[in-house]
Amino acid sequence: MQNNFKKTPLFLSILLLIFFCVAFFFLNRLINNQVATSDKILSEWQKEASRREEIKSLNRSIQTIENEKSLIETHFAQSSNIVPFLDTIEGLAPKVGAQAEVTSVDIAKDNTGLMVGIKLSGSFESIYKFLLLLENSPYELEFVSMDIQKTLIKVDPNSKVKTFPWEAVFKIKLLSFINENQ
């Protein structure tokens, strides 16, 4: 009997050892699979996080250049909206003490710009200042023709109507014109 008793604990020990080894390898494989899965998920998460950071960076860049973009766009007149350009021209005249009237607006024959005719009345100084303001406007202009004449108007000393002794007719070409119909 004594012989039998020593074999049973040995046999149970070997069974427990085999069971724990199988459990160890099973759990080890399960843990390694989980580590690989978590590494893959972490890698995907980091890629997504870097994409989001890039998107945020691009949005910040777009916001910082938005003001510069709108400033650049003010230098160009589009065919769908030339009214602000014409209002700018007519708005310069009262600043220098003259009267301006846009007489014609047409697209240049070679489609390189917008032709604008302007009739201006005022003193020689105000016409000269108007010309300087036009040259320094944010638009790229080319002066095609210019005719400045002194008018012969008889002034009634009792009249309170302001008369202008000089008249000018300008023909300018707006080179910074975007023709959307082309």
C-alpha positions as CSV (number, residue, x, y, z in Angstrom):
1,M,0.0,0.0,0.0
2,Q,2.7,2.3,0.7
3,N,3.9,2.1,-2.9
4,N,0.5,3.1,-4.1
5,F,0.3,6.1,-1.9
6,K,3.4,7.7,-3.3
7,K,2.2,7.3,-6.9
8,T,-1.1,9.1,-6.4
9,P,0.4,12.4,-5.3
10,L,2.9,12.2,-8.0
11,F,0.3,11.5,-10.6
12,L,-1.9,14.3,-9.3
13,S,1.1,16.6,-9.3
14,I,1.9,15.8,-12.9
15,L,-1.8,16.3,-13.9
16,L,-1.8,19.7,-12.1
17,L,1.5,20.6,-13.8
18,I,0.1,19.7,-17.2
19,F,-3.2,21.6,-16.5
20,F,-1.3,24.7,-15.3
21,C,1.1,24.5,-18.3
22,V,-1.9,24.3,-20.7
23,A,-3.6,27.1,-18.8
24,F,-0.4,29.2,-18.9
25,F,0.1,28.7,-22.6
26,F,-3.6,29.4,-23.3
27,L,-3.6,32.6,-21.2
28,N,-0.2,33.6,-22.6
29,R,-1.5,33.3,-26.2
30,L,-4.7,35.1,-25.2
31,I,-2.7,38.0,-23.7
32,N,-0.4,38.2,-26.7
33,N,-3.4,38.4,-29.0
34,Q,-4.9,41.2,-26.8
35,V,-1.5,43.0,-26.9
36,A,-1.4,42.8,-30.7
37,T,-5.0,44.0,-30.9
38,S,-4.4,46.9,-28.5
39,D,-1.2,47.9,-30.4
40,K,-3.2,47.9,-33.7
41,I,-5.9,50.0,-32.1
42,L,-3.4,52.3,-30.6
43,S,-1.7,52.8,-33.9
44,E,-5.0,53.6,-35.6
45,W,-5.9,56.0,-32.8
46,Q,-2.6,57.8,-33.2
47,K,-3.1,58.1,-37.0
48,E,-6.6,59.5,-36.4
49,A,-5.3,61.9,-33.8
50,S,-2.5,63.1,-36.1
51,R,-5.1,63.6,-38.9
52,R,-7.3,65.6,-36.6
53,E,-4.3,67.8,-35.6
54,E,-3.5,68.3,-39.3
55,I,-7.1,69.3,-39.9
56,K,-7.0,71.7,-37.0
57,S,-3.7,73.2,-38.2
58,L,-5.2,73.6,-41.7
59,N,-8.3,75.3,-40.3
60,R,-6.1,77.7,-38.3
61,S,-4.0,78.4,-41.4
62,I,-7.2,79.1,-43.4
63,Q,-8.5,81.5,-40.8
64,T,-5.2,83.4,-40.6
65,I,-5.1,83.9,-44.4
66,E,-8.8,84.7,-44.7
67,N,-8.1,88.4,-44.0
68,E,-5.3,88.4,-46.5
69,K,-7.5,86.7,-49.1
70,S,-10.3,89.2,-48.7
71,L,-7.7,92.0,-49.0
72,I,-6.4,90.5,-52.2
73,E,-9.9,90.1,-53.6
74,T,-10.6,93.8,-53.0
75,H,-7.9,94.5,-55.7
76,F,-9.9,92.6,-58.3
77,A,-13.3,93.5,-59.8
78,Q,-15.5,90.7,-61.0
79,S,-17.8,91.1,-64.0
80,S,-20.7,90.0,-61.8
81,N,-20.1,92.8,-59.3
82,I,-18.4,95.9,-60.7
83,V,-20.7,98.3,-58.8
84,P,-18.3,98.6,-55.8
85,F,-15.5,99.6,-58.2
86,L,-17.7,102.3,-59.9
87,D,-18.9,103.5,-56.4
88,T,-15.2,103.8,-55.4
89,I,-14.4,105.9,-58.4
90,E,-17.5,108.2,-57.9
91,G,-16.7,108.3,-54.1
92,L,-13.2,109.8,-54.7
93,A,-14.5,112.9,-56.4
94,P,-16.3,114.5,-53.4
95,K,-13.2,113.9,-51.3
96,V,-11.2,116.2,-53.5
97,G,-14.0,118.8,-54.1
98,A,-15.0,117.7,-57.6
99,Q,-18.0,116.1,-59.3
100,A,-17.6,112.8,-61.1
101,E,-19.9,111.0,-63.4
102,V,-19.3,107.6,-65.0
103,T,-20.2,108.0,-68.6
104,S,-19.5,104.5,-70.0
105,V,-18.7,101.0,-68.9
106,D,-17.6,98.3,-71.4
107,I,-15.5,95.2,-71.6
108,A,-12.3,95.9,-73.6
109,K,-12.3,94.5,-77.1
110,D,-9.4,92.2,-76.4
111,N,-11.0,91.0,-73.1
112,T,-8.0,92.2,-71.0
113,G,-10.0,94.6,-68.8
114,L,-12.9,96.8,-68.2
115,M,-13.1,100.2,-70.0
116,V,-14.6,103.0,-67.9
117,G,-15.3,106.5,-69.1
118,I,-15.4,109.2,-66.4
119,K,-16.4,112.9,-66.7
120,L,-15.0,115.1,-64.0
121,S,-15.7,118.7,-63.1
122,G,-13.8,120.8,-60.6
123,S,-10.8,123.0,-60.1
124,F,-7.5,122.0,-61.7
125,E,-6.2,121.1,-58.2
126,S,-9.2,118.8,-57.5
127,I,-8.9,117.1,-60.9
128,Y,-5.2,116.5,-60.2
129,K,-5.9,115.1,-56.7
130,F,-8.6,112.9,-58.2
131,L,-6.0,111.6,-60.7
132,L,-3.6,110.9,-57.9
133,L,-6.3,109.0,-55.9
134,L,-7.1,106.9,-59.0
135,E,-3.4,106.0,-59.4
136,N,-3.2,105.0,-55.8
137,S,-6.4,103.0,-55.7
138,P,-6.1,99.3,-54.9
139,Y,-7.1,98.4,-58.5
140,E,-4.6,98.1,-61.3
141,L,-5.6,100.8,-63.8
142,E,-4.3,101.9,-67.1
143,F,-5.1,105.4,-68.4
144,V,-6.1,105.0,-72.0
145,S,-7.0,108.7,-72.6
146,M,-7.3,111.9,-70.7
147,D,-8.7,115.3,-71.8
148,I,-8.5,118.2,-69.4
149,Q,-10.0,121.5,-70.5
150,K,-10.8,124.8,-69.0
151,T,-14.4,125.7,-69.6
152,L,-15.7,129.1,-70.5
153,I,-18.6,129.6,-68.2
154,K,-19.9,133.0,-67.4
155,V,-20.4,133.2,-63.7
156,D,-23.2,135.3,-62.3
157,P,-21.7,137.0,-59.1
158,N,-25.2,137.0,-57.5
159,S,-25.7,133.3,-58.1
160,K,-25.0,130.8,-55.3
161,V,-24.6,127.9,-57.8
162,K,-21.0,126.6,-57.6
163,T,-19.4,126.5,-61.1
164,F,-16.3,124.5,-62.0
165,P,-13.9,126.1,-64.4
166,W,-12.2,122.8,-65.4
167,E,-13.5,119.6,-67.0
168,A,-11.8,116.3,-67.5
169,V,-12.7,113.2,-69.4
170,F,-10.8,110.1,-68.5
171,K,-10.9,106.8,-70.3
172,I,-9.4,104.1,-68.0
173,K,-8.9,100.4,-68.3
174,L,-9.3,98.3,-65.2
175,L,-6.6,95.6,-65.7
176,S,-7.5,93.7,-62.5
177,F,-10.9,92.7,-63.9
178,I,-12.1,89.1,-63.8
179,N,-14.5,88.4,-66.7
180,E,-16.5,85.4,-65.4
181,N,-18.2,85.0,-68.8
182,Q,-15.1,83.8,-70.6
